[in-house]
Amino acid sequence: MSLGSLPNVFDPAFASDPDSLTKLAHYPSRPPQVGGEQGVGSHKDSGVLTHLLLESASRGLQVQGLDGQWIDAPPVDGAFVVNIGEVLEVATDGYLRATPHRVLTPAGASPRTSIPFFFGPTLQARVPRLRLPVGLRAETHGISHDESNQLHSTYGDNMWKAKMRAHPEAFARWHTDTPRPAATTTHLRN
C-alpha cells in the first residue's frame, strides 16, 4: 500500500503454497592455517523478503552498496536483518533493489550462526508489476541486468537459477539434460 498498490495485489502469487524456508546456518571458526575467508559468496536471494535474518553475536555478513563497496552488517541486539529479494525488485521495476550480500569467515574469527527465513510466492507465480505513483516512478532504477544473473518473471525460474548457481556440482551430475532457465523463459528487459 505504501507503494500505491491495493492491499491484495500479491494475493494471487501468495494465496496457495507460498515458498518459504527457515534454516539454521552455522559457519565454524576457520583455523589460521586454512586459506581464504569465504563463507557464502556474493549473491542476491530470489524471493521477496528473503532474509528475515536473526543473528545474535555473529559477524561476517556484508551487503554491497550502490557504489560496489562491501559494508559490514554487524548484528544489532533484538533486531532482524531484512534483505530485499529479486522478486520485489522485479515487482517495483527496481525501486526496491535486491540486496547483494555475502558472508565472510576469516581465519581466527568466532563461529557464525544465523537463522534466515526465506519467503517467496508459489513457484509458478508470475510476479505482478506494481503501478507505482508518479513520484516513486521517478525514483525507479529499472531492473538490474547482469548477464550472469538474469532475473525472470516467474519465481520458480529464479529459484532454479539460484539453486544451479549455489550447487553447480550437483546440477552437473544430476541435471545434465535439464534446460537452464535462460533457454526456457523470457528475461525481463527494461
Buried (B, 14 or more C-beta within 10 A) or exposed (E): EEBBBEEEBBEEBBEEEBBBEEEEBEBEBBEEEEEEBBBBEEBBBBBBBBBBBBBEEBBBBBBBEEEEEBEEBEBEEEEBBEBBBBBBBBBBBBBBBBBBBBBBBBEEBEEBBBBBBBBBBBBEBBBBBBEBEEEBBEEBBEBBEEEEBBBBBBBBBBBBBBBBBEEEEEBEEEBEEEEBBEEEBEBBEE
